[in-house]
């Protein structure tokens, strides 16, 4: 699992257990940094986070792992473009956070 990309965003997010929730205002940058590091975003979950709770947004769950490509670079491009589109249509509420599932080429099969 490509952990370096998550380390870059720890300072902006909220960590509970081993999960990193990235604020909506950093989500597009996160996906772009994944692209630059040759990492594919294959899943996203949206959450509202308040002082009292973390609430999953069931209508803001996306799975891009079924994208088909025989070329890793094309796969990264397609997954990350889909991730950006998903984020762009989501609300920009300051309480909105995203949790990402990513893979690198070694994990791709």
Residue frames as a rotation matrix with the C-alpha (Angstrom) as fourth column:
UNK 1
0.585 0.811 0.000 0.00
0.811 -0.585 0.000 0.00
0.000 0.000 -1.000 0.00
UNK 2
-0.190 -0.665 0.722 1.41
0.613 -0.655 -0.441 3.40
0.766 0.359 0.533 -0.94
UNK 3
0.378 0.364 -0.852 1.63
0.925 -0.180 0.334 5.00
-0.032 -0.914 -0.404 2.50
UNK 4
-0.669 -0.722 -0.175 3.82
0.712 -0.691 0.126 7.99
-0.212 -0.040 0.976 1.55
UNK 5
-0.581 0.511 0.633 0.89
0.242 -0.634 0.734 9.78
0.777 0.580 0.245 -0.08
UNK 6
0.508 0.798 -0.324 -1.14
0.543 -0.005 0.839 9.47
0.668 -0.603 -0.436 3.12
UNK 7
0.002 -0.606 -0.795 1.75
0.973 -0.183 0.142 10.79
-0.232 -0.774 0.589 5.20
UNK 8
-0.822 -0.328 0.466 1.74
0.484 -0.833 0.267 13.98
0.301 0.445 0.843 3.11
UNK 9
-0.288 0.832 0.474 -1.90
-0.109 -0.520 0.847 14.64
0.951 0.192 0.241 4.08
UNK 10
-0.149 0.198 -0.969 -1.89
0.875 0.483 -0.036 13.62
0.461 -0.853 -0.245 7.76
UNK 11
-0.868 -0.294 -0.400 -1.41
0.465 -0.763 -0.448 17.24
-0.174 -0.576 0.799 8.80
UNK 12
-0.805 0.593 0.009 -4.68
-0.511 -0.701 0.497 18.26
0.301 0.395 0.868 7.09
UNK 13
-0.176 0.788 -0.590 -6.88
-0.206 0.557 0.805 15.32
0.963 0.263 0.064 8.00
UNK 14
0.210 0.324 0.923 -8.47
-0.977 0.095 0.189 13.59
-0.026 -0.941 0.337 10.93
UNK 15
-0.508 -0.449 -0.735 -7.11
-0.434 0.870 -0.232 10.22
0.744 0.201 -0.637 12.00
UNK 16
0.280 0.525 0.803 -9.16
-0.940 0.319 0.120 7.62
-0.193 -0.789 0.583 13.84
UNK 17
0.709 -0.162 0.686 -7.58
0.068 0.984 0.163 4.25
-0.702 -0.069 0.709 14.30
UNK 18
-0.375 -0.855 0.358 -5.69
0.472 0.156 0.867 3.63
-0.798 0.494 0.346 11.06
UNK 19
0.214 0.568 0.795 -8.07
0.977 -0.114 -0.182 5.66
-0.012 0.815 -0.579 8.89
UNK 20
-0.767 -0.429 -0.476 -7.23
0.380 -0.903 0.201 9.09
-0.516 -0.027 0.856 7.48
UNK 21
0.344 0.902 0.261 -10.16
0.890 -0.224 -0.398 11.37
-0.301 0.369 -0.879 6.62
UNK 22
-0.732 -0.669 0.130 -9.09
0.659 -0.646 0.387 14.15
-0.175 0.368 0.913 4.26
UNK 23
-0.167 0.692 -0.702 -11.08
0.139 -0.689 -0.712 17.42
-0.976 -0.217 0.019 4.21
UNK 24
0.573 0.529 0.626 -12.98
0.656 0.162 -0.737 18.12
-0.491 0.833 -0.254 0.99
UNK 25
0.897 -0.207 -0.390 -10.84
-0.338 -0.890 -0.305 21.17
-0.285 0.405 -0.869 0.20
UNK 26
-0.112 -0.994 0.016 -7.75
-0.812 0.101 0.575 18.91
-0.573 0.051 -0.818 -0.10
UNK 27
0.336 0.331 0.882 -9.40
-0.013 0.938 -0.348 15.99
-0.942 0.106 0.320 -1.91
UNK 28
1.000 0.016 -0.005 -8.65
-0.005 -0.030 -1.000 17.06
-0.016 0.999 -0.030 -5.50
UNK 29
0.357 -0.932 0.054 -5.04
-0.908 -0.360 -0.215 17.82
0.220 0.028 -0.975 -4.55
UNK 30
0.004 -0.305 0.952 -4.77
-0.583 0.773 0.250 14.37
-0.813 -0.556 -0.174 -2.99
UNK 31
0.714 0.326 0.620 -5.93
0.261 0.697 -0.668 12.71
-0.650 0.638 0.413 -6.23
UNK 32
0.898 -0.426 -0.108 -3.54
-0.317 -0.457 -0.831 14.85
0.305 0.780 -0.546 -8.27
UNK 33
0.080 -0.901 0.426 -0.64
-0.988 -0.016 0.152 13.91
-0.130 -0.433 -0.892 -5.98
UNK 34
0.300 0.093 0.949 -1.60
-0.138 0.989 -0.054 10.26
-0.944 -0.115 0.309 -6.40
UNK 35
0.981 0.084 0.175 -1.32
0.161 0.147 -0.976 10.71
-0.108 0.986 0.130 -10.17
UNK 36
0.591 -0.806 0.032 2.10
-0.717 -0.542 -0.438 12.34
0.370 0.235 -0.899 -9.81
UNK 37
-0.218 -0.662 0.718 3.27
-0.890 0.436 0.132 9.41
-0.400 -0.610 -0.684 -7.67
UNK 38
-0.537 0.025 -0.843 1.85
-0.633 0.649 0.422 6.84
0.558 0.760 -0.333 -10.12
UNK 39
-0.939 0.328 0.104 -0.82
0.113 0.581 -0.806 5.69
-0.325 -0.745 -0.582 -7.65
UNK 40
-0.620 0.783 0.047 -4.41
0.056 -0.016 0.998 4.83
0.783 0.621 -0.034 -8.60
UNK 41
-0.714 0.560 0.420 -7.39
-0.624 -0.235 -0.745 5.92
-0.318 -0.794 0.517 -6.48
UNK 42
-0.839 0.382 -0.386 -9.70
0.028 0.740 0.672 2.90
0.543 0.553 -0.632 -6.66
UNK 43
-0.017 0.887 -0.462 -12.21
0.847 0.258 0.464 3.86
0.531 -0.384 -0.756 -3.98
UNK 44
-0.827 -0.123 0.548 -13.65
-0.126 -0.910 -0.394 6.86
0.547 -0.395 0.738 -2.16
UNK 45
-0.060 0.833 -0.550 -16.03
0.924 0.254 0.285 7.20
0.377 -0.491 -0.785 0.78
UNK 46
-0.361 0.033 0.932 -17.54
-0.069 -0.998 0.008 10.48
0.930 -0.061 0.362 1.88
UNK 47
-0.190 0.251 -0.949 -18.17
0.943 0.316 -0.105 11.38
0.274 -0.915 -0.297 5.52
UNK 48
0.396 0.231 0.889 -19.58
-0.151 -0.938 0.311 14.23
0.906 -0.257 -0.337 7.57
UNK 49
-0.205 -0.542 -0.815 -17.47
0.803 0.383 -0.456 14.77
0.559 -0.748 0.357 10.65
UNK 50
0.543 0.363 0.757 -18.61
-0.205 -0.817 0.539 16.78
0.814 -0.448 -0.369 13.65
UNK 51
-0.288 -0.667 0.687 -17.15
-0.845 -0.160 -0.511 17.07
0.451 -0.727 -0.517 17.13
UNK 52
0.048 0.431 0.901 -19.38
-0.855 0.484 -0.186 14.21
-0.516 -0.762 0.392 18.26
UNK 53
0.359 0.237 0.903 -19.38
0.049 0.961 -0.272 11.73
-0.932 0.142 0.333 15.39
UNK 54
-0.767 -0.484 -0.421 -18.22
-0.475 -0.013 0.880 10.45
-0.431 0.875 -0.220 12.03
UNK 55
0.206 0.934 0.291 -21.21
-0.215 0.333 -0.918 9.83
-0.955 0.127 0.270 9.75
UNK 56
-0.750 -0.436 0.497 -20.74
0.345 0.382 0.857 7.87
-0.564 0.815 -0.136 6.52
UNK 57
-0.122 0.672 -0.731 -22.55
-0.721 -0.566 -0.400 9.33
-0.682 0.479 0.553 3.52
UNK 58
-0.106 0.098 0.990 -23.99
0.203 0.976 -0.075 6.30
-0.973 0.193 -0.123 1.79
UNK 59
0.859 0.420 0.291 -24.64
0.372 -0.123 -0.920 8.20
-0.351 0.899 -0.262 -1.44
UNK 60
0.684 -0.706 -0.181 -20.98
-0.718 -0.610 -0.335 9.23
0.127 0.359 -0.925 -1.58
UNK 61
0.165 -0.615 0.771 -19.27
-0.235 0.735 0.636 5.88
-0.958 -0.286 -0.023 -2.03
UNK 62
0.708 0.008 -0.706 -17.42
-0.706 -0.013 -0.708 5.08
-0.015 1.000 -0.004 -5.24
UNK 63
0.278 -0.602 0.749 -15.55
0.006 0.781 0.625 1.98
-0.961 -0.169 0.221 -6.37
UNK 64
0.561 -0.160 -0.812 -13.33
-0.797 -0.367 -0.479 2.37
-0.222 0.916 -0.333 -9.44
UNK 65
-0.264 -0.764 0.589 -11.55
-0.558 0.619 0.552 -0.98
-0.787 -0.183 -0.590 -9.10
UNK 66
0.249 0.440 0.863 -13.63
0.396 0.766 -0.506 -2.49
-0.884 0.468 0.016 -11.90
UNK 67
0.642 -0.128 -0.756 -12.13
-0.641 -0.632 -0.436 -0.13
-0.422 0.764 -0.487 -14.50
UNK 68
0.660 -0.345 0.667 -10.50
0.455 0.890 0.010 -2.32
-0.598 0.297 0.745 -17.15
UNK 69
0.756 -0.518 -0.400 -7.19
-0.653 -0.560 -0.510 -1.56
0.041 0.647 -0.761 -18.81
UNK 70
0.847 -0.519 -0.114 -4.20
0.499 0.851 -0.164 -3.62
0.182 0.082 0.980 -19.87
UNK 71
-0.086 -0.877 0.473 -1.85
0.489 -0.451 -0.747 -0.67
0.868 0.167 0.467 -19.27
UNK 72
-0.139 -0.020 -0.990 -1.01
0.989 -0.061 -0.137 0.61
-0.058 -0.998 0.028 -15.78
UNK 73
-0.931 -0.264 -0.251 -0.63
0.260 -0.964 0.048 4.26
-0.255 -0.020 0.967 -16.83
UNK 74
-0.627 0.773 0.096 -4.02
-0.170 -0.256 0.952 4.17
0.760 0.580 0.292 -18.54
UNK 75
0.029 0.616 -0.788 -5.55
0.742 0.515 0.429 2.52
0.670 -0.597 -0.442 -15.46
UNK 76
-0.502 -0.294 -0.813 -4.15
0.797 -0.523 -0.302 5.26
-0.337 -0.800 0.497 -13.19
UNK 77
-0.996 0.091 0.021 -5.41
-0.071 -0.881 0.468 7.94
0.061 0.465 0.883 -15.56
UNK 78
-0.359 0.925 -0.128 -8.93
0.020 0.144 0.989 6.49
0.933 0.353 -0.070 -15.78
UNK 79
0.027 0.347 -0.937 -9.28
0.914 0.372 0.164 5.79
0.406 -0.861 -0.307 -12.05
UNK 80
-0.591 -0.348 -0.728 -7.99
0.690 -0.685 -0.233 9.18
-0.417 -0.640 0.645 -10.99
UNK 81
-0.914 0.370 0.168 -10.12
-0.162 -0.712 0.683 11.03
0.372 0.597 0.711 -13.56
UNK 82
-0.054 0.926 -0.373 -13.18
0.336 0.368 0.867 9.19
0.940 -0.079 -0.331 -12.21
UNK 83
-0.123 -0.071 -0.990 -12.13
0.992 0.020 -0.124 10.08
0.029 -0.997 0.068 -8.65
UNK 84
-0.944 -0.248 -0.219 -11.79
0.252 -0.968 0.009 13.78
-0.214 -0.046 0.976 -9.53
UNK 85
-0.613 0.781 0.120 -15.21
-0.159 -0.271 0.949 13.78
0.774 0.563 0.290 -11.20
UNK 86
0.062 0.622 -0.780 -16.75
0.721 0.513 0.466 12.12
0.690 -0.592 -0.417 -8.15
UNK 87
-0.401 -0.306 -0.863 -15.24
0.869 -0.425 -0.253 14.71
-0.289 -0.852 0.437 -5.80
UNK 88
-0.994 -0.052 0.095 -16.18
0.085 -0.915 0.394 17.65
0.067 0.400 0.914 -8.01
UNK 89
-0.314 0.947 0.062 -19.89
-0.081 -0.092 0.992 16.76
0.946 0.307 0.106 -7.89
UNK 90
-0.036 0.247 -0.968 -19.83
0.918 0.392 0.066 16.27
0.396 -0.886 -0.240 -4.11
UNK 91
0.894 0.421 0.152 -20.68
0.302 -0.818 0.489 19.05
0.330 -0.392 -0.859 -1.70
UNK 92
-0.094 -0.951 0.295 -17.90
0.274 -0.310 -0.910 21.37
0.957 -0.005 0.290 -0.60
UNK 93
0.850 0.478 0.219 -19.22
-0.116 -0.237 0.965 21.46
0.513 -0.846 -0.146 2.97
UNK 94
0.019 -0.916 0.401 -16.35
-0.765 -0.271 -0.584 22.17
0.644 -0.296 -0.706 5.37
UNK 95
0.076 0.062 0.995 -17.51
-0.851 0.525 0.032 19.24
-0.520 -0.849 0.093 7.49
UNK 96
0.949 0.287 -0.130 -17.19
-0.306 0.742 -0.597 16.88
-0.075 0.607 0.792 4.50
UNK 97
-0.056 -0.974 0.219 -14.23
-0.800 0.175 0.574 14.51
-0.598 -0.143 -0.789 4.48
UNK 98
0.701 0.210 -0.681 -13.11
-0.629 0.632 -0.452 11.72
0.336 0.746 0.575 2.19
UNK 99
0.193 -0.612 0.767 -11.41
-0.445 0.642 0.624 8.42
-0.875 -0.461 -0.149 2.85
UNK 100
0.392 -0.140 -0.909 -9.45
-0.917 0.013 -0.398 6.98
0.068 0.990 -0.123 -0.08
UNK 101
0.577 -0.304 0.758 -8.44
0.094 0.947 0.308 3.49
-0.812 -0.106 0.574 -1.18
UNK 102
0.556 -0.485 -0.675 -5.33
-0.824 -0.428 -0.371 3.53
-0.109 0.763 -0.638 -3.36
UNK 103
0.745 -0.416 0.522 -3.01
0.331 0.909 0.252 1.01
-0.579 -0.015 0.815 -5.01
UNK 104
0.066 -0.775 -0.628 0.36
-0.743 -0.459 0.488 1.12
-0.666 0.434 -0.606 -6.71
UNK 105
0.190 0.002 -0.982 1.48
-0.922 0.343 -0.178 -0.87
0.337 0.939 0.067 -9.73
UNK 106
-0.812 -0.567 -0.142 2.87
-0.473 0.780 -0.410 -3.72
0.343 -0.266 -0.901 -7.59
UNK 107
-0.693 0.617 0.373 -0.60
-0.167 0.366 -0.916 -4.28
-0.701 -0.697 -0.151 -6.08
UNK 108
0.076 0.729 -0.681 -2.39
-0.897 -0.249 -0.366 -4.13
-0.436 0.638 0.634 -9.44
UNK 109
-0.775 -0.318 0.545 -3.33
-0.098 0.914 0.394 -7.45
-0.624 0.252 -0.740 -10.97
